[in-house]
């Protein structure tokens, strides 16, 4: 009886050992599988980190190029704006010389050559006679030389502005190519499925930077589109959008008539606007988000009527005696360059073309080439 019981116990113990052996083998296999899985995950991690480093380097390079190009675009816009100002002033100088020359020609025509003969005959001696004759000839030659000089300056500045516009277009194309390159790199980053948290954080930071650069590039592309449309219109002979003028409107008691009677002041002369525009050069008149007629503040000659990257559709009027007015951001114009306008004559419709954040008229007064407060004349 005791012997049979002992065999049973041995059998039970053997079965238990076998079971423990199986369990141990199974546990060892699970640990080995876990180690292999850990190695696989580590390998995937190393591969992801390597891919992250490579893509991050590419992204940083693209970002650096985009930032550098954006800085060049901003600098080129400033150069273009400066050339536009120089061209406007050169046209004013040319117009002044032309008007002065017309007055002297008119005087000589109305008084006839008899007055010059009288001046010569009244000479006290031959020396004075020769000096007077030379003086009359010099006046005529001087007028012609000055007019030719100013015309050459206008041509030179126009050529410089055109060259800058070409460079600006090339930079815009380069910025578009960089955007395409950025899209390709971003696609590669998406294919990693954001396996690493550190990679996700860095992509988030880069995405914010890229979003800002894309918006700036989109804004530059929109300005380019507007400039191209204006250039096409200029090639067709219209320059900028043209609208039929309404009746003249003269308002106010000052030297100048109000340039936008239906508008209200949104910004004064001399106000701080931004680091690049610390002192506002004119006055802004808002028009409740609706285009409103704009009028010539005084009689004069339109020396500029067309497109500007910064001022949009703008008009420059020379009133003589160093006094010039400028009207910017129109949606359409009613005048042409070279046209004579009267006080209160409609010159356009307010808008938000060029570098503008809302429908308004920027009105600027300059005396001898320097911006002055328009309130002194209104």
C-alpha positions as CSV (number, residue, x, y, z in Angstrom):
1,X,0.0,0.0,0.0
2,X,2.8,2.4,1.0
3,X,4.8,1.5,-2.1
4,X,1.9,2.3,-4.4
5,X,1.3,5.6,-2.7
6,X,5.0,6.5,-3.1
7,X,4.8,5.9,-6.9
8,X,1.8,8.1,-7.2
9,X,3.6,10.9,-5.4
10,X,6.7,10.5,-7.7
11,X,4.4,10.7,-10.7
12,X,2.8,13.9,-9.5
13,X,6.2,15.5,-8.8
14,X,7.5,14.5,-12.3
15,X,4.4,16.0,-13.8
16,X,4.9,19.2,-11.8
17,X,8.6,19.5,-12.9
18,X,7.6,19.0,-16.5
19,X,5.0,21.7,-16.2
20,X,7.4,24.0,-14.6
21,X,9.9,23.3,-17.3
22,X,7.4,24.1,-20.0
23,X,6.4,27.3,-18.2
24,X,10.1,28.3,-17.8
25,X,10.7,27.6,-21.5
26,X,7.7,29.6,-22.4
27,X,8.7,32.5,-20.2
28,X,12.3,32.5,-21.6
29,X,10.9,32.6,-25.1
30,X,8.7,35.6,-24.2
31,X,11.7,37.4,-22.7
32,X,13.8,36.6,-25.9
33,X,10.9,37.8,-28.0
34,X,10.7,41.0,-26.0
35,X,14.5,41.5,-26.4
36,X,14.2,41.0,-30.1
37,X,11.2,43.4,-30.2
38,X,13.2,45.9,-28.2
39,X,16.1,45.6,-30.6
40,X,13.7,46.0,-33.5
41,X,12.2,49.1,-31.9
42,X,15.6,50.5,-31.1
43,X,16.6,50.0,-34.7
44,X,13.4,51.7,-35.8
45,X,14.1,54.5,-33.4
46,X,17.7,54.9,-34.7
47,X,16.4,54.9,-38.2
48,X,13.7,57.5,-37.3
49,X,16.2,59.7,-35.5
50,X,18.6,59.5,-38.5
51,X,15.8,60.4,-40.9
52,X,14.7,63.1,-38.5
53,X,18.2,64.6,-38.5
54,X,18.4,64.5,-42.3
55,X,15.0,66.0,-42.8
56,X,15.6,68.6,-40.1
57,X,18.8,69.6,-41.8
58,X,16.9,69.9,-45.1
59,X,14.1,71.9,-43.5
60,X,16.5,74.3,-41.8
61,X,18.3,74.8,-45.1
62,X,15.0,75.6,-46.9
63,X,13.9,77.9,-44.1
64,X,17.3,79.7,-44.3
65,X,16.9,80.1,-48.0
66,X,13.3,81.3,-47.7
67,X,14.2,83.8,-44.9
68,X,17.1,85.1,-47.0
69,X,14.9,85.4,-50.1
70,X,12.2,87.1,-48.1
71,X,14.7,89.7,-46.8
72,X,15.9,90.3,-50.3
73,X,12.3,90.7,-51.5
74,X,11.7,93.3,-48.7
75,X,14.9,95.2,-49.5
76,X,14.0,95.1,-53.2
77,X,10.5,96.5,-52.5
78,X,12.2,99.4,-50.6
79,X,14.5,100.1,-53.5
80,X,11.6,100.1,-56.0
81,X,9.6,102.4,-53.7
82,X,12.6,104.8,-53.6
83,X,12.9,104.7,-57.4
84,X,9.2,105.4,-57.7
85,X,9.6,108.5,-55.5
86,X,12.7,109.6,-57.5
87,X,10.8,109.1,-60.8
88,X,7.8,111.1,-59.5
89,X,10.1,114.0,-58.5
90,X,12.0,113.8,-61.8
91,X,8.7,114.2,-63.7
92,X,7.8,117.2,-61.5
93,X,11.1,118.8,-62.2
94,X,10.7,118.2,-65.9
95,X,7.2,119.7,-65.8
96,X,8.5,122.7,-63.9
97,X,11.2,123.4,-66.5
98,X,8.7,122.9,-69.3
99,X,6.2,125.3,-67.8
100,X,9.0,127.9,-67.2
101,X,10.2,127.5,-70.8
102,X,6.6,128.0,-72.1
103,X,6.2,131.2,-70.1
104,X,9.4,132.7,-71.6
105,X,8.5,131.6,-75.1
106,X,5.0,133.1,-74.6
107,X,6.6,136.4,-73.4
108,X,8.9,136.6,-76.4
109,X,6.0,135.8,-78.7
110,X,3.7,138.4,-77.2
111,X,6.3,141.2,-77.0
112,X,7.9,140.4,-80.4
113,X,11.6,140.8,-81.4
114,X,11.2,144.5,-81.2
115,X,11.9,144.5,-77.5
116,X,15.1,142.6,-77.9
117,X,16.2,145.1,-80.7
118,X,15.3,147.9,-78.3
119,X,17.4,146.3,-75.6
120,X,20.3,146.0,-78.0
121,X,20.0,149.5,-79.3
122,X,20.0,151.0,-75.8
123,X,23.5,149.5,-75.2
124,X,26.0,152.2,-74.1
125,X,28.8,150.8,-76.1
126,X,29.8,147.8,-78.3
127,X,30.8,145.7,-75.2
128,X,27.4,146.1,-73.6
129,X,25.7,145.4,-77.0
130,X,27.6,142.1,-77.3
131,X,26.8,141.2,-73.7
132,X,23.1,141.8,-74.1
133,X,23.0,139.8,-77.3
134,X,24.8,136.9,-75.7
135,X,22.5,137.0,-72.7
136,X,19.4,136.7,-74.9
137,X,20.9,133.7,-76.7
138,X,22.0,132.1,-73.4
139,X,18.5,132.2,-72.0
140,X,17.1,130.2,-74.9
141,X,20.0,127.7,-74.9
142,X,19.7,127.3,-71.1
143,X,16.0,126.4,-71.3
144,X,16.6,123.8,-74.0
145,X,19.6,122.3,-72.1
146,X,17.7,122.1,-68.8
147,X,14.7,120.4,-70.4
148,X,16.9,117.8,-72.2
149,X,18.7,117.2,-68.9
150,X,15.5,116.6,-66.9
151,X,14.2,114.3,-69.7
152,X,17.4,112.3,-69.5
153,X,17.0,112.0,-65.7
154,X,13.4,110.7,-66.1
155,X,14.6,108.1,-68.7
156,X,17.5,107.0,-66.4
157,X,15.3,106.5,-63.3
158,X,12.7,104.7,-65.4
159,X,15.3,102.2,-66.6
160,X,16.6,101.7,-63.1
161,X,13.1,101.0,-61.8
162,X,12.5,98.5,-64.6
163,X,15.7,96.7,-63.7
164,X,14.7,96.5,-60.1
165,X,11.3,95.1,-61.1
166,X,13.0,92.4,-63.1
167,X,15.1,91.4,-60.1
168,X,12.0,91.4,-57.9
169,X,10.3,89.0,-60.3
170,X,13.3,86.7,-60.3
171,X,13.3,86.6,-56.5
172,X,9.5,85.9,-56.5
173,X,10.1,82.9,-58.8
174,X,12.9,81.7,-56.5
175,X,10.6,82.0,-53.5
176,X,8.0,79.8,-55.3
177,X,10.6,77.2,-56.1
178,X,11.6,77.1,-52.4
179,X,7.9,76.6,-51.5
180,X,7.7,73.6,-53.8
181,X,10.9,72.2,-52.3
182,X,9.5,72.7,-48.8
183,X,6.4,70.7,-49.8
184,X,8.6,67.8,-50.9
185,X,10.5,67.7,-47.6
186,X,7.3,68.1,-45.6
187,X,5.9,65.0,-47.4
188,X,8.9,63.0,-46.4
189,X,8.4,64.0,-42.8
190,X,4.8,62.9,-42.9
191,X,5.9,59.5,-44.1
192,X,7.8,58.9,-40.8
193,X,4.3,59.0,-39.1
194,X,5.7,61.3,-36.4
195,X,7.3,58.3,-34.5
196,X,9.3,60.5,-32.1
197,X,7.9,63.1,-29.8
198,X,10.9,65.3,-30.2
199,X,10.4,65.2,-34.0
200,X,6.8,66.2,-33.6
201,X,7.8,69.2,-31.4
202,X,10.4,70.3,-33.9
203,X,8.0,69.9,-36.8
204,X,5.5,72.0,-34.9
205,X,8.0,74.8,-34.4
206,X,9.1,74.6,-38.0
207,X,5.5,74.5,-39.1
208,X,4.8,77.8,-37.3
209,X,7.8,79.4,-39.0
210,X,6.9,78.0,-42.4
211,X,3.3,79.1,-42.0
212,X,4.5,82.6,-41.4
213,X,6.9,82.5,-44.4
214,X,4.2,81.0,-46.6
215,X,1.8,83.8,-45.7
216,X,4.4,86.3,-46.5
217,X,5.2,84.6,-49.8
218,X,1.5,84.5,-50.6
219,X,1.2,88.2,-49.9
220,X,4.2,88.9,-52.2
221,X,2.7,86.6,-54.8
222,X,-0.6,88.7,-54.6
223,X,1.4,92.0,-55.0
224,X,3.2,90.4,-58.0
225,X,-0.2,89.4,-59.5
226,X,-1.5,92.9,-59.1
227,X,1.7,94.4,-60.6
228,X,1.5,91.9,-63.5
229,X,-2.2,92.8,-64.1
230,X,-1.2,96.5,-64.0
231,X,1.7,95.8,-66.4
232,X,-0.5,94.0,-68.8
233,X,-3.0,96.9,-68.7
234,X,-0.1,99.3,-69.3
235,X,1.0,97.2,-72.3
236,X,-2.5,97.5,-73.6
237,X,-2.3,101.2,-73.2
238,X,-4.5,101.8,-70.2
239,X,-2.0,101.9,-67.4
240,X,-4.4,101.3,-64.5
241,X,-8.2,100.7,-64.2
242,X,-9.9,103.8,-65.6
243,X,-13.4,105.1,-64.6
244,X,-15.4,108.0,-65.9
245,X,-15.1,111.0,-63.7
246,X,-18.2,112.7,-62.1
247,X,-18.8,116.4,-61.6
248,X,-16.2,118.6,-59.8
249,X,-16.6,119.0,-56.0
250,X,-14.9,121.9,-54.2
251,X,-15.2,121.8,-50.4
252,X,-13.6,123.6,-47.4
253,X,-12.2,127.1,-46.9
254,X,-8.5,126.4,-47.1
255,X,-6.0,126.7,-49.9
256,X,-6.8,123.1,-50.9
257,X,-10.2,121.6,-51.5
258,X,-10.9,118.4,-49.5
259,X,-9.5,115.4,-51.5
260,X,-12.1,113.0,-50.2
261,X,-15.2,114.8,-48.8
262,X,-17.2,111.6,-48.0
263,X,-14.2,110.1,-46.0
264,X,-13.2,110.5,-42.4
265,X,-9.7,110.7,-41.0
266,X,-8.2,107.4,-39.9
267,X,-4.5,108.4,-39.6
268,X,-2.8,111.8,-39.2
269,X,0.4,113.2,-40.6
270,X,3.5,112.2,-38.5
271,X,1.9,109.3,-36.7
272,X,4.1,106.3,-35.9
273,X,3.1,103.3,-38.1
274,X,5.9,100.8,-38.0
275,X,9.8,100.6,-37.6
276,X,10.0,101.0,-41.4
277,X,7.5,103.9,-41.4
278,X,8.1,105.8,-38.1
279,X,6.4,109.0,-39.2
280,X,3.4,108.9,-41.5
281,X,4.0,111.2,-44.5
282,X,0.3,112.1,-45.1
283,X,-3.3,111.7,-44.0
284,X,-5.6,108.7,-44.5
285,X,-9.3,109.1,-45.2
286,X,-11.4,106.0,-44.6
287,X,-14.6,105.5,-46.7
288,X,-16.6,102.9,-44.7
289,X,-15.2,100.0,-46.8
290,X,-16.8,101.4,-49.9
291,X,-14.9,103.1,-52.7
292,X,-15.6,106.9,-52.8
293,X,-14.7,109.6,-55.3
294,X,-11.4,111.5,-54.8
295,X,-10.7,115.0,-56.1
296,X,-7.7,117.2,-57.0
297,X,-6.9,119.5,-54.0
298,X,-5.9,122.3,-56.4
299,X,-5.3,123.0,-60.1
300,X,-2.2,121.6,-61.6
301,X,-0.6,119.1,-64.0
302,X,-0.8,115.3,-63.5
303,X,2.8,114.1,-63.7
304,X,2.1,110.5,-62.6
305,X,-1.1,108.4,-62.9
306,X,-0.6,104.6,-62.8
307,X,0.6,101.6,-60.8
308,X,3.1,101.5,-57.9
309,X,3.9,98.4,-55.8
310,X,3.6,100.3,-52.6
311,X,1.1,103.1,-53.4
312,X,-1.1,101.0,-55.8
313,X,-3.0,103.1,-58.3
314,X,-1.8,106.6,-57.5
315,X,-1.8,110.1,-58.8
316,X,0.8,112.8,-58.5
317,X,-0.2,116.5,-59.3
318,X,2.3,119.3,-59.6
319,X,0.8,122.6,-58.6
320,X,3.9,124.7,-59.3
321,X,6.1,126.7,-56.9
322,X,7.4,123.5,-55.4
323,X,4.0,122.3,-54.2
324,X,3.0,118.7,-55.1
325,X,0.1,116.5,-53.9
326,X,0.0,112.6,-54.0
327,X,-3.1,110.4,-53.9
328,X,-2.6,106.7,-53.2
329,X,-4.3,103.2,-53.1
330,X,-7.1,104.0,-55.7
331,X,-9.3,101.2,-57.0
332,X,-9.5,103.1,-60.3
333,X,-8.3,106.4,-61.8
334,X,-10.1,109.1,-63.8
335,X,-7.0,111.0,-65.1
336,X,-3.9,110.4,-67.2
337,X,-0.3,111.6,-66.9
338,X,0.3,114.9,-68.6
339,X,-3.3,116.0,-68.1
340,X,-4.2,119.4,-66.7
341,X,-6.8,119.2,-63.8
342,X,-8.7,121.9,-62.0
343,X,-9.4,122.3,-58.3
344,X,-12.1,119.8,-57.2
345,X,-11.9,117.7,-60.4
346,X,-12.4,114.0,-59.8
347,X,-9.2,112.0,-60.2
348,X,-10.3,108.5,-59.1
349,X,-12.1,106.2,-56.6
350,X,-10.6,105.2,-53.2
351,X,-9.5,101.6,-52.8
352,X,-6.9,99.3,-51.2
353,X,-4.4,98.6,-53.9
354,X,-0.7,98.4,-53.2
355,X,0.5,98.1,-49.6
356,X,-2.9,98.8,-47.9
357,X,-5.0,97.2,-45.2
358,X,-8.4,98.7,-46.1
359,X,-10.3,100.9,-48.5
360,X,-9.0,104.5,-48.0
361,X,-7.2,107.4,-49.6
362,X,-3.7,108.3,-48.6
363,X,-3.3,112.1,-49.2
364,X,0.2,113.5,-49.1
365,X,1.4,117.1,-49.6
366,X,5.0,117.9,-50.4
367,X,6.7,121.3,-50.5
368,X,10.1,121.4,-52.4
369,X,10.3,117.6,-52.2
370,X,9.6,117.3,-48.4
371,X,6.3,115.9,-46.9
372,X,4.4,118.5,-44.9
373,X,1.2,118.4,-42.8
374,X,-1.8,118.5,-45.1
375,X,-3.9,120.2,-42.4
376,X,-1.9,123.4,-43.1
377,X,-3.6,123.6,-46.5
378,X,-7.1,122.2,-46.0
